[in-house]
């Protein structure tokens, strides 16, 4: 049995597409309304009912049918993956259209090209050249302290001078956690409580290759919290970097990103990719707030560091490569001359080729 999904603006248009593609014998398996408009219809038809299959048997009745690898509809594969990851419908349609413009039968490559055309990528510096102090901002629990430790460790490993400052003096254990990390790296941790003290800390590190500032978590929907953050950022010429975890609700996270963008954020650093299974919120955040992807954390261990994001890295997380066992299933099986060919009980299908679980590591 062959399954295929059709997306259209109206049900009548979707049914017309079903009849044109699968014929009048097609069976409607499922229908659903898409977020943002339109409907998706999934239909099935027996392989024997397909006109192409009948024509083939009539021309060569005496020869066994040659195994054919499953066809992959790139647009449909990209659409299914984006739907599985919870990408908002309007954004998904733009990505699907961009992916369809690339002449390839590889859905991952097509999605990577679409992401490259719609998003910007700007990895964080490691201290090789003079840069503004990096101030890590975000809501409570987003992973800013761990990111500060990872950035410091990366710069130390590359033999750059590093200055680490924390303003997170309210949260219980906030200073102690970062102090434990810096102690292992033999770095001094400066603790400041107000913008004036922060200005002085910047002056102390005026000749340091990389200065990192860990801030307290701020409620992006609280005017008081955001005013405090603006005052902190005005203490020097700095670059605020938004730290957000993966796996959030797409609309909620986008609203957060817009609030932090109002204080000068231009780059998005993603955390908790190791425990997130749906990444649609990341695409929604960067698109709606017009933020550049920079780095990502895929582990809670400081030693495993950060990974720079790029279009193909994101595409492989959304449409991961097929497992070796699945690839073997899709290879045509040789027909024995002494024994009749045995038809597999679970033939490889297009869905099998593209619906493996999301990868937990970045390439």
C-alpha positions as CSV (number, residue, x, y, z in Angstrom):
1,X,0.0,0.0,0.0
2,X,1.3,3.5,-0.9
3,X,0.6,6.4,1.4
4,X,0.8,10.0,0.4
5,X,0.0,13.4,2.0
6,X,-1.5,16.4,0.2
7,X,-1.8,20.0,1.4
8,X,-4.2,22.5,-0.1
9,X,-6.2,25.6,0.8
10,X,-9.5,23.8,0.6
11,X,-10.8,20.2,1.0
12,X,-12.1,20.1,-2.6
13,X,-8.7,21.1,-3.9
14,X,-7.0,18.5,-1.8
15,X,-9.4,15.8,-3.0
16,X,-8.7,16.8,-6.6
17,X,-5.0,16.4,-6.0
18,X,-5.6,12.9,-4.5
19,X,-7.5,11.7,-7.5
20,X,-4.9,13.1,-10.0
21,X,-2.0,11.5,-8.1
22,X,-3.5,8.2,-6.8
23,X,-6.6,7.6,-9.0
24,X,-10.2,7.0,-8.1
25,X,-9.4,3.9,-6.0
26,X,-7.6,5.9,-3.4
27,X,-8.8,5.6,0.2
28,X,-8.8,8.7,2.5
29,X,-6.8,7.8,5.7
30,X,-6.9,11.0,7.6
31,X,-7.7,14.7,7.2
32,X,-6.7,17.6,9.4
33,X,-6.8,21.4,9.4
34,X,-3.4,23.1,9.4
35,X,-2.5,25.9,11.7
36,X,-2.6,29.1,9.8
37,X,-5.0,27.8,7.2
38,X,-5.4,25.0,4.7
39,X,-6.0,21.3,5.1
40,X,-3.8,18.2,4.9
41,X,-5.3,14.9,3.5
42,X,-3.5,11.6,3.8
43,X,-4.6,9.0,1.3
44,X,-3.6,5.4,0.5
45,X,-3.9,3.2,-2.5
46,X,-2.9,-0.4,-3.2
47,X,0.2,-0.7,-5.4
48,X,-1.7,-3.0,-7.7
49,X,-4.2,-0.3,-8.4
50,X,-1.6,2.2,-9.7
51,X,-1.9,2.7,-13.5
52,X,1.9,2.6,-13.9
53,X,2.1,-0.8,-12.1
54,X,-0.6,-2.3,-14.4
55,X,1.1,-1.0,-17.5
56,X,4.4,-2.6,-16.4
57,X,2.8,-6.0,-15.8
58,X,1.0,-6.0,-19.2
59,X,4.2,-5.3,-21.1
60,X,6.4,-7.9,-19.3
61,X,4.1,-10.6,-17.9
62,X,6.8,-13.3,-17.9
63,X,9.5,-11.3,-16.0
64,X,9.6,-10.6,-12.3
65,X,9.1,-7.0,-11.3
66,X,12.3,-5.1,-10.8
67,X,12.6,-3.7,-7.2
68,X,12.3,0.0,-7.3
69,X,13.7,2.3,-4.7
70,X,11.0,4.5,-3.0
71,X,10.6,7.9,-4.5
72,X,11.1,10.8,-2.2
73,X,9.0,14.0,-2.6
74,X,11.4,16.6,-1.3
75,X,8.7,19.2,-0.6
76,X,6.6,16.6,1.2
77,X,9.5,15.3,3.2
78,X,10.4,18.8,4.3
79,X,6.8,19.6,5.2
80,X,6.4,16.5,7.3
81,X,9.6,17.2,9.2
82,X,8.7,20.8,9.9
83,X,5.2,19.8,11.1
84,X,6.8,17.1,13.4
85,X,9.0,19.8,14.9
86,X,6.1,22.2,15.5
87,X,7.1,24.9,13.1
88,X,4.3,27.5,12.8
89,X,2.3,26.9,9.5
90,X,3.0,30.3,7.9
91,X,6.8,29.9,8.5
92,X,6.8,26.3,7.4
93,X,5.2,27.3,4.1
94,X,8.0,29.8,3.4
95,X,10.6,27.2,4.2
96,X,8.9,24.6,2.0
97,X,8.7,27.0,-0.9
98,X,12.4,27.9,-0.5
99,X,13.4,24.2,-0.3
100,X,11.4,23.4,-3.4
101,X,13.5,25.8,-5.5
102,X,16.6,23.7,-5.1
103,X,17.1,20.9,-7.7
104,X,17.9,18.0,-5.4
105,X,16.3,14.8,-4.2
106,X,17.9,15.2,-0.7
107,X,15.4,16.7,1.7
108,X,18.1,17.6,4.2
109,X,20.1,19.5,1.6
110,X,17.0,21.3,0.4
111,X,16.0,22.3,3.9
112,X,19.6,23.5,4.6
113,X,19.4,25.7,1.5
114,X,16.1,27.1,2.6
115,X,17.4,27.9,6.1
116,X,20.5,29.5,4.6
117,X,18.3,31.8,2.5
118,X,16.1,32.9,5.4
119,X,18.4,33.0,8.4
120,X,21.7,34.5,9.4
121,X,24.5,32.8,11.3
122,X,27.1,34.7,13.3
123,X,29.2,32.6,15.7
124,X,30.6,34.2,18.9
125,X,34.3,35.2,19.0
126,X,36.8,33.2,21.0
127,X,39.0,36.2,22.0
128,X,41.4,36.1,19.0
129,X,40.5,39.7,18.1
130,X,39.4,42.6,20.3
131,X,35.7,42.3,20.9
132,X,33.1,44.1,23.1
133,X,32.3,42.4,26.5
134,X,29.7,39.7,25.9
135,X,26.8,40.0,28.3
136,X,24.6,36.9,28.6
137,X,20.9,37.7,29.1
138,X,17.8,35.7,29.2
139,X,14.9,34.4,31.4
140,X,15.6,32.5,34.6
141,X,16.9,29.0,34.1
142,X,18.0,29.4,30.5
143,X,21.5,28.2,31.1
144,X,23.5,31.5,31.1
145,X,25.9,30.5,33.9
146,X,26.8,27.2,32.1
147,X,27.3,29.1,28.8
148,X,29.6,31.6,30.5
149,X,31.7,28.7,31.8
150,X,31.8,27.0,28.4
151,X,32.8,30.3,26.6
152,X,35.5,30.9,29.2
153,X,36.8,27.3,28.9
154,X,37.0,27.6,25.1
155,X,39.0,30.9,25.3
156,X,41.3,29.5,27.9
157,X,41.9,26.4,25.8
158,X,43.0,28.6,23.0
159,X,45.3,30.5,25.3
160,X,43.3,33.8,25.4
161,X,43.1,36.0,28.4
162,X,39.6,35.9,29.9
163,X,37.7,38.0,32.4
164,X,34.5,36.7,34.0
165,X,32.1,38.9,35.8
166,X,28.8,38.0,37.4
167,X,25.9,40.3,38.4
168,X,23.7,37.3,39.5
169,X,24.0,38.1,43.2
170,X,20.3,37.5,44.1
171,X,19.8,33.9,43.1
172,X,20.8,31.4,45.7
173,X,24.0,29.8,44.7
174,X,24.3,31.8,41.5
175,X,27.8,33.2,42.4
176,X,29.0,29.9,43.9
177,X,28.2,27.9,40.8
178,X,30.2,30.1,38.4
179,X,33.0,30.5,41.0
180,X,33.4,26.7,41.1
181,X,33.9,26.7,37.3
182,X,36.3,29.7,37.2
183,X,38.3,28.2,40.1
184,X,39.0,25.1,38.0
185,X,40.2,27.3,35.1
186,X,42.3,29.4,37.5
187,X,40.3,32.5,36.6
188,X,39.3,35.3,39.0
189,X,35.6,35.9,39.2
190,X,34.4,39.5,39.8
191,X,31.1,40.0,41.5
192,X,29.2,43.3,40.9
193,X,25.9,44.6,42.1
194,X,25.2,47.8,40.1
195,X,26.0,49.5,36.8
196,X,28.7,51.7,38.4
197,X,30.6,48.7,39.8
198,X,30.3,47.0,36.4
199,X,31.9,50.0,34.7
200,X,34.8,49.7,37.0
201,X,35.1,45.9,36.3
202,X,35.2,46.7,32.6
203,X,38.1,49.2,33.2
204,X,40.0,46.5,35.1
205,X,39.7,44.2,32.0
206,X,40.4,46.8,29.4
207,X,43.3,44.7,28.0
208,X,41.7,41.3,28.4
209,X,41.0,39.3,25.2
210,X,37.5,38.2,26.1
211,X,35.2,39.6,28.9
212,X,32.1,37.6,29.8
213,X,29.3,38.8,32.0
214,X,26.8,36.4,33.5
215,X,23.5,38.3,34.5
216,X,20.6,37.3,36.7
217,X,17.6,35.9,34.9
218,X,15.1,38.6,33.9
219,X,11.3,38.3,33.3
220,X,11.0,39.7,29.7
221,X,7.4,40.7,30.4
222,X,8.2,42.8,33.5
223,X,9.0,46.4,32.8
224,X,10.9,46.7,36.1
225,X,13.2,43.8,35.2
226,X,13.8,45.1,31.7
227,X,14.6,48.6,32.9
228,X,17.1,47.1,35.3
229,X,18.7,45.2,32.5
230,X,18.9,48.3,30.3
231,X,20.7,50.2,33.1
232,X,23.1,47.3,33.4
233,X,23.8,47.2,29.7
234,X,24.4,51.0,29.7
235,X,27.5,50.6,31.9
236,X,29.7,50.1,28.9
237,X,30.0,49.4,25.2
238,X,28.9,45.8,25.2
239,X,27.1,43.1,23.2
240,X,24.1,41.4,24.8
241,X,23.6,37.8,23.7
242,X,20.2,36.1,24.3
243,X,20.4,32.7,25.8
244,X,17.3,30.6,25.4
245,X,16.7,26.8,25.8
246,X,15.3,24.7,23.0
247,X,11.9,23.0,23.4
248,X,9.9,26.1,24.4
249,X,6.5,27.0,22.9
250,X,7.2,28.7,19.6
251,X,4.9,31.7,20.2
252,X,5.8,32.2,23.8
253,X,9.5,32.0,23.1
254,X,9.2,34.5,20.2
255,X,7.5,37.0,22.5
256,X,10.4,36.6,24.9
257,X,12.9,37.2,22.1
258,X,11.2,40.3,21.0
259,X,11.3,41.7,24.5
260,X,15.1,41.1,24.8
261,X,15.7,42.4,21.3
262,X,14.4,45.8,22.6
263,X,17.4,46.1,24.8
264,X,19.9,45.5,22.0
265,X,20.1,41.7,21.5
266,X,21.2,40.6,18.0
267,X,22.4,37.0,18.5
268,X,20.7,33.9,19.8
269,X,22.6,31.2,21.7
270,X,20.6,28.0,22.1
271,X,20.9,25.6,25.1
272,X,19.5,22.2,26.0
273,X,19.6,20.8,22.6
274,X,20.4,17.4,24.1
275,X,17.0,17.2,25.8
276,X,14.7,18.8,23.2
277,X,12.9,16.7,20.6
278,X,11.1,19.5,18.8
279,X,13.0,22.4,17.4
280,X,10.3,24.5,15.7
281,X,10.6,27.2,18.4
282,X,14.2,28.0,17.4
283,X,13.2,28.7,13.8
284,X,10.2,30.8,15.0
285,X,12.3,32.8,17.4
286,X,15.1,33.7,15.0
287,X,12.6,34.5,12.2
288,X,10.2,36.6,14.2
289,X,12.8,38.6,16.2
290,X,15.3,38.7,13.3
291,X,18.1,37.3,15.4
292,X,21.3,35.6,14.1
293,X,22.0,32.1,15.3
294,X,25.5,31.9,16.9
295,X,26.4,28.9,19.1
296,X,24.6,26.0,20.7
297,X,25.0,23.9,23.9
298,X,24.2,20.2,23.4
299,X,25.4,19.0,26.8
300,X,25.3,20.0,30.5
301,X,29.1,19.3,30.8
302,X,31.4,22.3,30.6
303,X,34.2,20.2,29.0
304,X,32.0,19.4,26.0
305,X,31.8,23.1,25.1
306,X,29.7,24.9,22.5
307,X,29.1,24.2,18.8
308,X,28.8,26.9,16.2
309,X,25.5,26.6,14.3
310,X,25.2,26.7,10.6
311,X,22.4,26.0,8.1
312,X,23.2,22.3,7.5
313,X,23.7,21.6,11.2
314,X,20.1,22.8,11.9
315,X,18.8,20.9,8.8
316,X,20.4,17.6,10.0
317,X,18.8,18.1,13.4
318,X,15.4,18.5,11.8
319,X,15.8,15.8,9.2
320,X,18.5,13.5,10.5
321,X,20.3,11.1,8.2
322,X,18.7,7.7,7.9
323,X,20.2,5.0,10.2
324,X,22.4,2.3,8.5
325,X,19.8,-0.4,9.1
326,X,17.1,1.7,7.3
327,X,19.5,2.3,4.4
328,X,20.0,-1.5,4.0
329,X,16.2,-2.0,4.0
330,X,15.8,0.4,1.1
331,X,18.5,-1.3,-1.1
332,X,17.1,-3.4,-3.9
333,X,17.2,-7.1,-3.0
334,X,18.7,-9.5,-5.6
335,X,16.3,-12.1,-7.1
336,X,17.4,-15.7,-6.7
337,X,17.4,-17.9,-9.8
338,X,16.5,-21.0,-7.8
339,X,14.1,-19.7,-5.3
340,X,11.2,-17.3,-5.8
341,X,11.7,-13.8,-4.5
342,X,10.2,-13.1,-1.2
343,X,8.4,-9.9,-0.8
344,X,9.4,-8.0,2.4
345,X,6.7,-7.9,5.0
346,X,7.6,-4.2,5.7
347,X,8.8,-2.6,2.5
348,X,10.7,0.6,2.8
349,X,8.6,3.7,2.2
350,X,9.1,7.3,1.8
351,X,8.0,7.9,5.4
352,X,10.6,5.4,6.6
353,X,13.3,7.4,4.9
354,X,12.7,10.7,6.5
355,X,11.0,10.1,9.9
356,X,13.8,8.9,12.1
357,X,14.1,10.5,15.5
358,X,15.8,13.9,15.8
359,X,19.5,13.7,16.4
360,X,20.8,14.7,19.8
361,X,24.2,15.9,18.6
362,X,25.3,18.5,16.1
363,X,27.4,17.4,13.1
